[in-house]
Structure formats: C-alpha cells, structure tokens
Amino acid sequence: MENISILEGEVIAVVRRAVDLVRDTGFSVSEKGDVTDIVTSNDILSQNFLIEELGKLIPGSGFHSEEGVCDKNKEYVWIIDPIDGTANYSRGIADCAISVALCRGGKVVL
C-alpha cells in the first residue's frame, strides 16, 4: 500500500466526487424495514461509486457498507456509509455526510 498520507488525499478526492454525484440530483426513497429506516437511490449510487473508485486505490480490498455490501474477509476493508444521515438528506437538510474508513487486519488505519 502506498503512503497513508498520499492515500488519504486520494480518498478525500473520491469522496468529494461522490458528494458531487448526490448533490442536487433527484432521488427516490424506499423503506428498509419500517418507515423510520429508509434508503435513497442516491445511497446506492454513492455506495456503488465508492466501491468502484476505492477498489482502484487498493485492488483486492473488501467492503462493508450500510446498504448491504459485506466482503470483510480481506486484509484491507473499506467501511462505508454512503450517505450518513439519510433521513436528513431525504428532507433536504444539509446535516449529512459520506463516511469512509479503511481497516487493515481489523484495525482502523484511515
């Protein structure tokens, strides 16, 4: 793996591109069990984009995402919440984020 500070900058650039994808776009809302647990089409869009782009930074890495992707049996695993604060996001409230972490051997490194 490359230097962690270089990787950090690359991850930030990927997340900023994901923000651009979900900002100012239309989306649909679905329930994930009950009316208080929702997912938007942009959660899935963001998740798929992050998996594709972060996977390029560390080929062969795994992913664990809130929206159902779970491939944790790798040395490096990306932990993703594609839109952290979906309820706010779905209502147009800006208090939301895209959350990404990287674990190596079960320990957070980024």
N, C-alpha and C positions, 0 to 999 in steps of 0.2 A: 504494500500500500504506500501511496505517496505521503509526503509530509502532511501531518494533520492540519497545519495552518493553511496550506495550499488547498487541501480537500475542503476545509471549512468555507473558503471563499467560493469554491465551485458549488458546494451545496447551497449556499446563500443565493447564488445566481440561479440555480434550478428552482428554488422556492419562489424567488421573485417572478420567474416566468410562469409558475403555476398560479401565482396571485393574478397575473395579467389574464390568464385563461378564465378565471372565475369571476373577475371583476366586470361589472356592467354587462353581464350576459343573462339571458333568460334561463330559467331552470324549472324543473318540476320537483314536487315534494311527495315522498312516499313514507308510509309508516313502516317501522321495523319491528313491530310487535304490538304497540299501542300508540295512541295519539301523542304521547309525550316523547316518544323515541322515533325521531324522523331521520331521513336521509334525503339529500337533494341529488339531482342528476349531476350537479357540479361537484359534489363529494366524489362521485365515481369518476368524473372527468379528471379531477385533480389527482385522485389516487392512481389512475392508470398512467397519467403523465409522469408522476413522481416515480412510480415503479420503473417505467421505461428509462427515464433520464438518470435516476440514481443508480440503476443497474449498470449503466455505462461507466459510472465512476469507479465501481468495484465489481467487475464481472464475476458472476457466480455467487454474489451475495444473496441473502434471503430477505424476506419481508414479513412484517407483522403489521397489519393495518386494521383500524377500527371497522372498516367496511367489509370484513370477511376474508381478506387475504392472510394466509398464515403459512409461512415457509421458514420456520425458525431453526432448522437443523443445519445451519451453515456457520462457518467461523465468524463471518460478518453478517449482521442482521440489521436492516433498517426498520425502525419503529415509526409508523406514520399515522397521524390523524389528519386526513386530507382537508377537512375544514373543522377546526376545533372551535365549537360554538355554533353548530349548525342551526340551532333554534334562533339565535340572534341573526345569523346570516340570512335565514329564510324570511325574516321580518325586515330586512334592510338595516339592521343595527350593526354598526361597524365594529363592535366588540367581539371579534372573532379572529382566528389566525390559522395558519398552516403550521402544524407541528411535526418536526422530524428529528429523530435521534439515530445514532449509529452505535451498535453494540458489537464488541469483539469478545467471543467466549463468554457471553452473558454479562459483560461489564460495559457500561456506557463509556464511550471514548469521544463522542461528539454530540 
